[in-house]
Amino acid sequence: MKPSATQFLIPAARTVVMAVALLATLALASPAPAAPDARSRTDRVEARITMLHAKLAITPAQEPAWQTLTQVMRANEQTMEALTKARADHAQTLTAVDDLKSYAEITTAHAEGLKKFIPAFEALYGSMSDAQKAQADTLFRGPQHTRPAAKKLSKAQNIPSASTATSTK
């Protein structure tokens, strides 16, 4: 029996699809180079601390818990700064495997930072008034619920945002 053209095209197409999928995975795993920012990571963390203190209306009685939380935030920032700087410093010489390992280190450090942040924040949150808790809930809800672009996307896809969804409780 004579081989047909489709017998050769299907394996070739499968190979191309697999190659594209692999490249897409690598592209998604490696963050795009950050645009130059006039503010350093430290400046952004300090600005976030200042903003949260004001918006959460931290009371004198809550200051000890607040100080613990800010120490965790600053320590997390220092860890992330060191890892991202090391990654950037070696970006031109990293192999694909080293690049993925570096990215994994950063994501692991981010997760570990959150594990340290949560108990410190829980202690503060437990001391808050209902109004402070409501404000914290809004501030920490996430960008998908607070950014206008996300709301537009949700409407375009007919997905209700948190602010427009009706409660099913």
Buried (B, 14 or more C-beta within 10 A) or exposed (E): EEEEEEEEEEEEEEEEEEEEEEEEEEEEEBEEEEEEEEEEBEEEBBEBBEEBBEEBEBEEEBEEBBEBBBEBBBEBBEBBBEBBEEBEEEEEEBEEEEBBEBBEBBEEBBEEBEEBBEEBBEBBBEBBEEEBBEBBEEBEEEEBBBEEEBBEEBEEEEEEBBEEEEEEE
